[in-house]
Amino acid sequence: KPLLEDMHAWLLRERETLSRSSEVLKPMNYMLRRWDDFARFLYDGRICLTNNCAERALRGIALGRRNWTFAGSQRGADRAAIMLT
């Protein structure tokens, strides 16, 4: 928590030194506007810092998608469509 508080203070300080046309300003403002959501993991242990678990769950769909292009029958295509939605 102290590291995140320091980071928040640093972002606010650095934002003041940047010009309005700086390319870094847009992502900094984006993060600062969503700071409470970003730091929510500090108070709720169920929240993971990464989305690796979700990406691994979708990996099979992404890898198999080309193989499912030709489902073999209308029924197979319907089943693939149901699984992927």
Stockholm file with secondary structure:
# STOCKHOLM 1.0

chainA/1-85         KPLLEDMHAWLLRERETLSRSSEVLKPMNYMLRRWDDFARFLYDGRICLTNNCAERALRGIALGRRNWTFAGSQRGADRAAIMLT
#=GR chainA/1-85 SS CHHHHHHHHHHHHHHHHSCTTCTTHHHHHHHHHTHHHHGGGGTCTTCCSCCHHHHHHHHHHHHHTTGGGSCSSHHHHHHHHHHHC
#=GC SS_cons        CHHHHHHHHHHHHHHHHSCTTCTTHHHHHHHHHTHHHHGGGGTCTTCCSCCHHHHHHHHHHHHHTTGGGSCSSHHHHHHHHHHHC
//
